[in-house]
Amino acid sequence: MRGRDTVRRLMILTGAVGVLLVACCSAASAGTLPVRICGPNGVAPASFYDPGSGLSSTSAPGVSPLVGCPVTGLQSPGLELGGAQASKNASAGFKVTAPPGIVIQGIHVINASSQGVDDGAGWSGWFYWNGGPGPAGNAGTSSLNGNFHSAGCCSQGGLNSQSIGWFIACEFSSCSQSALVYVGELDLTAEEDQGPTILPSGTSSLWTQPGWVRGRWNASIGASDPSGVCGGFVTLGSLPAAGVARPTPLPDRSRWQQCPEQGVSTTVDTSASQGSQGLGEGAMSLTAGADNAAGVHSPSAKTVMVDNSTPTISLSGPTDAPVTAGTQYVTATAGGSPSGISGISCSTDGGPQQQFPSTTAQIPVSGIGQHTVSCAAANNAVDPAGNRGTSAPSTRSLKIGQPTALGISFSKLVGLRCGRVREKVRTHGRTKLVRVVRCHPRTVRRRVVVSVTIRRHGRLVRVKRRRFVRVVVPPHAVSKTAKRVAFGHFTTVNGWLGTADGNALVGQSVRVLSAPDNGMGHFSQAAVVTTSASGSWRATLPAGPSRLVEAIYDGGPTTETTSSVAVHLAVPAMVQIHVHPTVVPWGSHLRITGRVLGGYIPPHSNVLRLLFGDGPRPHTIGNPEIRRDGRFSIPISWSAGRGVVNYWFAVATLAEADYPYARGVSRRVVVTVGLRR
């Protein structure tokens, strides 16, 4: 038994002397608790004197216990032992037994009396505890003069007994005189030093769930106690507490179990409570409590790890790879949940799920074609159905294709001599001359060794001789990576597309890109062509500046992307000039004007040079200025001289890195200096 300062007390009152109300769940010290068994206004429940409720009685022929609440024939309402005409050792008694866990400490009797007991007529009476008379118990003797109180039984403490009672017995060979013991009210003070037993209630209980949780959970509890459960609560984290109200009506003081055995039925939403890592996340305290009729409180607590987050997953890896590179791998990386990642589930091309019990996974992908990898991650937090927090699926596409090759060149057909000829053509009954193009194979003179028969010394012998013969050159294409085209003319570029092992790709789109040859590398699309049955293609390039030209194949469902090398298209600048006058005397002036066509002149450029000469060899006499629109004006002055001299003038452009034209030169204009007489 615990110390009196830490133990709550339970008062059981039998009788009819008022009612004392004590809160069932208060933590204050114990008080008396009246139980109205009999009395002026009381009606005892029929079950009270059932031995199972703690009050029992014994009887014998001639001796009997009576309970009146009220009962006709009794002195007054209460508990009464009466005897008359009984044989030796005949006895009757009342006994109050506390249930396990409760100990009777004190008794108080009001309105008690006796007659014919201990007066020498054969009847004796006792009040007892701890088992009654003898070595195992203690007893007090009822008064001989009929005053029950004088025996010291009416108020007594320190019993520390599981049961108390009183009885009368006939000690003579026979007892003919009547005897009576009457108790109008019996108050018991009992101790209970244990609170209610708390157990989880229902299925899928949060109280028994290990590890991380999420969502709504059953957190119900059941509680039991010898004196009943008069209050209880359950709460999770910052959520309001769920509990049971005080019994209505107030606790029943007429029995040992004064409140029903009851629990708290509740579910808790873990996502609505604040945790150590924020709303719905981290450690939360799950607490419960219950109080018995003696006011003893039983607490229960558990730390619950909560994770209501949704994990994240990302996929990385190649999006396009040649089949020659072997098996490719897509890497899945998961995270973002306080509970950690339980695993990653992946599927390739809609196939069976592959499970990876880690935060990262490498998914192998092989085979020619377009592939799709889809993955989702799950964390370690479960709901009552066992479902884990799962991310939205993340997908990544990967194409594994055959390597391809793409060629580009400027091609020219050689081996034919072509020219225009006039031919007679008859149409609609009339004959007329038309010009047509006729080609014939080109021949070259080759030296060959031949065998001939000659007569030598009267005999025929075979000897070798060298001779020159005409050999036909078969027509064939010559491919070049550079080409020069006159200003303002278009040209064509050719190429071939196929797999790396030489199989032509038919009907595929090829993009032809070009960029001005000014060092900037600003490519733009010039044409889109489709490959022929042989895999070849041909594109027309419009007139423009010098350019870098390349082709790109964007790949197909089973073929890889590829690009060609860049070929160079050189276009010389077009320079137009006008000289006025073209005949001048010595010591006079003239002006050369003109324009460089193309539309773009680099700022602060010295792209021009002035050429002159009086023979085939040119001389440079300066770098004249040019405006941004390509126009220029050059003054020329002549000193004094004699005779007549013819000079020619021309303007040429220089090659500059930021000027997208090749060197160009104007026509020569002849100027006569010195007047002819």
Protein Blocks (a to p, Z undefined) as FASTA:
>chain_A
ZZfklcccddddedjedjadddfkbcbdcddddddfbdjkbccdfklmgmknopacddde
hiacddddddehiabgcdddddehiaehiacdddddddehiacfbdcdehiacehianhn
opacdddeehiacjkbccddddfklpaklnopmbcghkopabdcdddddfbfbdfbdcdd
ddfbdcdddddfbdcddddedehifklmgcjdehjddfbdcdddfkbpabdcddehjbcc
dddddddddddfkbfblbdcddddddddfklpccfkbghiajdddddddddfkopacddd
ddddddfbdcddddeddfbdcfklopaddddddehifnbpfbdcddeehiacddddbfbd
cdddededddddddddddfbdcfkopacddddddddddddddddddddddddehiacddd
dddddeehiacdddddddddddddddddddddddeehiacdddddddddddddddddddf
bdcddehiacddddddddfkopacehiacdddddddehnopacdfbdcdddfkopacddd
ddddddddddddebifkbccddddddddddddddddddddfbdcehiacddddddehhia
cehiafbccdddfbfbdcdfbjcdddfkopacddddddddedjddddddddddddfklcc
dcdddddddddehiaZZ
